[in-house]
Amino acid sequence: MNATTDLSMKTDDVLRVELAVFKQEHRDLDQAITALVQSGTGDQLTIQRLKKQKLRLKDTIARIEDRLTPDIIA
């Protein structure tokens, strides 16, 4: 069991803080990827690794948002 991905053991307040941090990391990665692509200084392997890391963050953000969003039956 990975402690960083086990959402069931964390309070909503902790999840909100983590969500904000992960969203900032996601934006930072996006800017870094854009800068590497535009400058032409980044090799393709580095860019691909950054993109995969960005996707993992996006998945984590989605899981946290799902956990924080209450289920409303209409």
DSSP file (Angstrom, degrees, kcal/mol; ACC not computed):
  #  RESIDUE AA STRUCTURE BP1 BP2  ACC     N-H-->O    O-->H-N    N-H-->O    O-->H-N    TCO  KAPPA ALPHA  PHI   PSI    X-CA   Y-CA   Z-CA
    1    1 A M              0   0    0      0, 0.0     2,-0.6     0, 0.0     3,-0.0   0.000 360.0 360.0 360.0 127.9    0.0    0.0    0.0
    2    2 A N    >>  -     0   0    0      1,-0.1     4,-1.0     2,-0.0     3,-0.9  -0.786 360.0-152.2 -90.9 120.3    1.4    3.4   -1.0
    3    3 A A  T 34 S+     0   0    0     -2,-0.6     3,-0.2     1,-0.2    -1,-0.1   0.803  92.6  55.8 -64.2 -30.6    0.9    6.0    1.7
    4    4 A T  T 34 S+     0   0    0      1,-0.2    -1,-0.2    -3,-0.0    -2,-0.0   0.733 114.1  38.5 -76.7 -20.4    0.9    8.9   -0.8
    5    5 A T  T <4 S+     0   0    0     -3,-0.9     2,-1.3     1,-0.1    -1,-0.2   0.493  85.9 102.8-108.0  -4.3   -2.0    7.4   -2.9
    6    6 A D    ><  +     0   0    0     -4,-1.0     3,-0.7     1,-0.2     4,-0.1  -0.660  42.3 173.1 -82.1  95.9   -4.1    6.0   -0.1
    7    7 A L  G >   +     0   0    0     -2,-1.3     3,-1.4     1,-0.2    -1,-0.2   0.708  64.4  73.7 -77.2 -21.2   -6.8    8.6    0.1
    8    8 A S  G 3  S+     0   0    0      1,-0.3    -1,-0.2    -3,-0.1    -2,-0.1   0.735  95.0  51.7 -68.7 -20.9   -9.0    6.7    2.6
    9    9 A M  G <  S+     0   0    0     -3,-0.7     2,-0.3    -6,-0.1    -1,-0.3   0.409  96.4  85.3 -95.0   1.7   -6.7    7.4    5.5
   10   10 A K  S <  S-     0   0    0     -3,-1.4     2,-0.1    -4,-0.1    -3,-0.0  -0.802  74.7-122.8-110.1 146.2   -6.5   11.2    4.9
   11   11 A T     >  -     0   0    0     -2,-0.3     4,-2.3     1,-0.1     5,-0.2  -0.360  29.3-110.1 -77.9 164.0   -8.9   13.9    6.1
   12   12 A D  H  > S+     0   0    0      1,-0.2     4,-2.3     2,-0.2     5,-0.2   0.867 118.7  55.4 -62.3 -36.6  -10.6   16.3    3.7
   13   13 A D  H  > S+     0   0    0      2,-0.2     4,-1.9     1,-0.2    -1,-0.2   0.916 108.7  46.8 -63.4 -42.6   -8.4   19.2    5.0
   14   14 A V  H  > S+     0   0    0      1,-0.2     4,-2.6     2,-0.2    -1,-0.2   0.908 111.9  51.6 -64.4 -41.6   -5.2   17.3    4.2
   15   15 A L  H  X S+     0   0    0     -4,-2.3     4,-2.7     1,-0.2    -2,-0.2   0.873 107.0  52.9 -64.2 -37.4   -6.6   16.3    0.8
   16   16 A R  H  X S+     0   0    0     -4,-2.3     4,-2.0     2,-0.2    -1,-0.2   0.905 110.9  46.8 -65.0 -40.5   -7.4   19.9    0.0
   17   17 A V  H  X S+     0   0    0     -4,-1.9     4,-2.1     2,-0.2    -2,-0.2   0.941 113.9  47.4 -65.4 -46.7   -3.9   21.0    0.8
   18   18 A E  H  X S+     0   0    0     -4,-2.6     4,-3.1     1,-0.2     5,-0.2   0.894 109.0  55.7 -60.9 -39.5   -2.4   18.2   -1.3
   19   19 A L  H  X S+     0   0    0     -4,-2.7     4,-2.4     1,-0.2    -1,-0.2   0.922 107.7  47.9 -59.5 -45.1   -4.8   19.0   -4.1
   20   20 A A  H  X S+     0   0    0     -4,-2.0     4,-1.9     2,-0.2    -1,-0.2   0.904 113.5  47.9 -62.9 -41.1   -3.5   22.6   -4.2
   21   21 A V  H  X S+     0   0    0     -4,-2.1     4,-2.5     2,-0.2    -2,-0.2   0.928 112.6  48.1 -65.4 -45.4    0.1   21.4   -4.2
   22   22 A F  H  X S+     0   0    0     -4,-3.1     4,-2.4     1,-0.2    -2,-0.2   0.880 109.9  52.4 -65.1 -37.8   -0.5   18.9   -6.9
   23   23 A K  H  X S+     0   0    0     -4,-2.4     4,-2.2    -5,-0.2    -1,-0.2   0.902 110.4  48.3 -64.5 -39.5   -2.3   21.4   -9.1
   24   24 A Q  H  X S+     0   0    0     -4,-1.9     4,-2.6     2,-0.2    -2,-0.2   0.915 111.1  50.0 -66.2 -42.2    0.7   23.8   -8.7
   25   25 A E  H  X S+     0   0    0     -4,-2.5     4,-2.6     2,-0.2    -2,-0.2   0.895 109.3  52.6 -60.5 -40.0    3.1   21.0   -9.6
   26   26 A H  H  X S+     0   0    0     -4,-2.4     4,-2.1     2,-0.2    -2,-0.2   0.915 110.7  46.5 -62.5 -44.3    1.0   20.2  -12.7
   27   27 A R  H  X S+     0   0    0     -4,-2.2     4,-2.3     2,-0.2    -2,-0.2   0.905 111.9  51.6 -64.2 -41.3    1.1   23.8  -13.8
   28   28 A D  H  X S+     0   0    0     -4,-2.6     4,-2.4     1,-0.2    -2,-0.2   0.909 110.1  48.6 -62.6 -42.7    4.9   23.9  -13.2
   29   29 A L  H  X S+     0   0    0     -4,-2.6     4,-2.8     2,-0.2     5,-0.2   0.904 109.4  53.1 -63.6 -40.7    5.4   20.8  -15.2
   30   30 A D  H  X S+     0   0    0     -4,-2.1     4,-2.3     1,-0.2    -2,-0.2   0.920 111.2  46.0 -60.3 -44.2    3.3   22.2  -18.0
   31   31 A Q  H  X S+     0   0    0     -4,-2.3     4,-2.5     2,-0.2    -1,-0.2   0.891 112.4  50.6 -66.2 -39.3    5.4   25.4  -18.1
   32   32 A A  H  X S+     0   0    0     -4,-2.4     4,-2.4     2,-0.2    -2,-0.2   0.916 111.3  47.8 -65.2 -42.9    8.6   23.4  -18.0
   33   33 A I  H  X S+     0   0    0     -4,-2.8     4,-2.5     2,-0.2     5,-0.2   0.935 112.4  49.3 -63.2 -45.8    7.5   21.2  -20.9
   34   34 A T  H  X S+     0   0    0     -4,-2.3     4,-2.6    -5,-0.2     5,-0.2   0.917 111.7  49.0 -59.4 -44.4    6.5   24.2  -22.9
   35   35 A A  H  X S+     0   0    0     -4,-2.5     4,-2.3     1,-0.2     6,-0.3   0.903 111.8  48.5 -64.2 -41.4    9.8   25.9  -22.3
   36   36 A L  H  X>S+     0   0    0     -4,-2.4     4,-1.5     2,-0.2     6,-1.0   0.904 113.9  46.5 -65.4 -40.9   11.8   22.9  -23.2
   37   37 A V  H  <5S+     0   0    0     -4,-2.5    -2,-0.2    -5,-0.2    -1,-0.2   0.924 115.2  45.6 -67.5 -44.4    9.9   22.4  -26.4
   38   38 A Q  H  <5S+     0   0    0     -4,-2.6    -2,-0.2    -5,-0.2    -1,-0.2   0.869 116.0  44.9 -69.0 -36.5   10.1   26.0  -27.5
   39   39 A S  H  <5S-     0   0    0     -4,-2.3    -1,-0.2    -5,-0.2    -2,-0.2   0.747  97.1-138.6 -79.9 -22.2   13.7   26.4  -26.7
   40   40 A G  T  <5S+     0   0    0     -4,-1.5    -3,-0.2    -5,-0.2    -4,-0.1   0.625  72.3 112.8  75.6  11.7   14.7   23.1  -28.4
   41   41 A T      < +     0   0    0     -5,-0.6     2,-0.3    -6,-0.3    -4,-0.1   0.667  51.8  87.1 -91.1 -17.4   17.1   22.3  -25.5
   42   42 A G  S    S-     0   0    0     -6,-1.0     2,-0.1    -9,-0.1    -2,-0.0  -0.655  73.9-131.4 -88.3 136.4   15.2   19.4  -24.1
   43   43 A D     >  -     0   0    0     -2,-0.3     4,-2.1     1,-0.1     3,-0.2  -0.474  26.5-111.3 -79.2 159.3   15.8   15.9  -25.4
   44   44 A Q  H  > S+     0   0    0      1,-0.2     4,-2.6     2,-0.2     5,-0.2   0.830 115.1  56.8 -61.9 -35.1   12.7   13.8  -26.3
   45   45 A L  H  > S+     0   0    0      2,-0.2     4,-2.2     1,-0.2    -1,-0.2   0.924 108.7  46.4 -64.1 -43.9   13.3   11.3  -23.4
   46   46 A T  H  > S+     0   0    0     -3,-0.2     4,-2.3     2,-0.2    -2,-0.2   0.917 113.3  49.2 -63.3 -44.2   13.3   14.1  -20.8
   47   47 A I  H  X S+     0   0    0     -4,-2.1     4,-2.3     1,-0.2    -2,-0.2   0.912 111.0  49.8 -63.5 -42.4   10.2   15.7  -22.4
   48   48 A Q  H  X S+     0   0    0     -4,-2.6     4,-2.3     2,-0.2    -1,-0.2   0.897 110.1  50.8 -63.9 -40.3    8.4   12.3  -22.4
   49   49 A R  H  X S+     0   0    0     -4,-2.2     4,-2.3     1,-0.2    -1,-0.2   0.910 110.7  48.8 -63.7 -41.9    9.3   11.7  -18.8
   50   50 A L  H  X S+     0   0    0     -4,-2.3     4,-2.2     1,-0.2    -2,-0.2   0.893 110.5  51.1 -64.5 -39.2    7.9   15.1  -17.8
   51   51 A K  H  X S+     0   0    0     -4,-2.3     4,-2.1     2,-0.2    -2,-0.2   0.895 110.2  49.1 -65.2 -39.7    4.7   14.4  -19.7
   52   52 A K  H  X S+     0   0    0     -4,-2.3     4,-2.3     2,-0.2    -2,-0.2   0.902 110.9  50.1 -65.5 -40.8    4.2   11.1  -18.0
   53   53 A Q  H  X S+     0   0    0     -4,-2.3     4,-2.1     1,-0.2    -2,-0.2   0.896 109.6  51.8 -62.8 -39.7    4.8   12.7  -14.6
   54   54 A K  H  X S+     0   0    0     -4,-2.2     4,-2.2     2,-0.2    -2,-0.2   0.889 109.3  49.9 -63.7 -40.5    2.2   15.4  -15.5
   55   55 A L  H  X S+     0   0    0     -4,-2.1     4,-2.3     2,-0.2    -2,-0.2   0.891 108.7  52.1 -66.3 -39.6   -0.3   12.6  -16.5
   56   56 A R  H  X S+     0   0    0     -4,-2.3     4,-2.3     1,-0.2    -2,-0.2   0.912 110.3  49.0 -62.0 -41.4    0.3   10.8  -13.1
   57   57 A L  H  X S+     0   0    0     -4,-2.1     4,-2.9     2,-0.2    -2,-0.2   0.907 108.6  53.3 -63.1 -41.4   -0.4   14.1  -11.3
   58   58 A K  H  X S+     0   0    0     -4,-2.2     4,-2.3     1,-0.2    -2,-0.2   0.908 109.6  48.4 -61.0 -41.8   -3.5   14.7  -13.4
   59   59 A D  H  X S+     0   0    0     -4,-2.3     4,-2.2     2,-0.2    -1,-0.2   0.907 112.1  48.8 -64.5 -42.0   -4.8   11.2  -12.3
   60   60 A T  H  X S+     0   0    0     -4,-2.3     4,-2.3     2,-0.2    -2,-0.2   0.911 110.4  51.1 -63.8 -42.5   -4.0   11.9   -8.7
   61   61 A I  H  X S+     0   0    0     -4,-2.9     4,-2.7     1,-0.2    -2,-0.2   0.915 109.9  50.2 -60.3 -43.9   -5.8   15.3   -8.9
   62   62 A A  H  X S+     0   0    0     -4,-2.3     4,-2.3     1,-0.2    -1,-0.2   0.902 109.8  50.2 -63.3 -41.4   -8.8   13.6  -10.4
   63   63 A R  H  X S+     0   0    0     -4,-2.2     4,-2.0     2,-0.2    -1,-0.2   0.913 112.6  46.8 -63.4 -42.6   -8.9   10.9   -7.6
   64   64 A I  H  X S+     0   0    0     -4,-2.3     4,-2.3     2,-0.2    -2,-0.2   0.924 111.7  50.2 -66.3 -43.8   -8.7   13.6   -4.9
   65   65 A E  H  X S+     0   0    0     -4,-2.7     4,-1.7     1,-0.2    -1,-0.2   0.886 110.0  51.5 -62.3 -37.9  -11.4   15.8   -6.5
   66   66 A D  H  < S+     0   0    0     -4,-2.3    -1,-0.2     1,-0.2    -2,-0.2   0.906 110.6  48.6 -63.7 -40.6  -13.6   12.7   -6.7
   67   67 A R  H  < S+     0   0    0     -4,-2.0    -2,-0.2     1,-0.2    -1,-0.2   0.885 114.2  45.3 -66.4 -38.4  -13.1   12.0   -3.1
   68   68 A L  H  < S+     0   0    0     -4,-2.3    -1,-0.2    -5,-0.1    -2,-0.2   0.727  95.8  85.4 -79.8 -22.2  -13.8   15.6   -2.0
   69   69 A T  S  < S-     0   0    0     -4,-1.7     2,-0.1    -5,-0.2     3,-0.0  -0.702  81.5-129.7 -83.7 120.5  -16.9   15.9   -4.2
   70   70 A P        -     0   0    0      0, 0.0     2,-0.6     0, 0.0    -2,-0.1  -0.378  20.5-112.0 -70.3 147.6  -20.0   14.6   -2.4
   71   71 A D        -     0   0    0     -2,-0.1     2,-0.6     2,-0.0    -5,-0.0  -0.695  35.5-167.5 -79.3 120.2  -22.2   12.2   -4.2
   72   72 A I        -     0   0    0     -2,-0.6     2,-0.7    -3,-0.0    -3,-0.0  -0.945  10.1-153.6-113.9 120.2  -25.5   13.9   -4.8
   73   73 A I              0   0    0     -2,-0.6    -2,-0.0     1,-0.1     0, 0.0  -0.827 360.0 360.0 -93.9 117.3  -28.4   11.8   -6.0
   74   74 A A              0   0    0     -2,-0.7    -1,-0.1     0, 0.0    -2,-0.0   0.451 360.0 360.0 -90.4 360.0  -30.8   14.0   -8.0
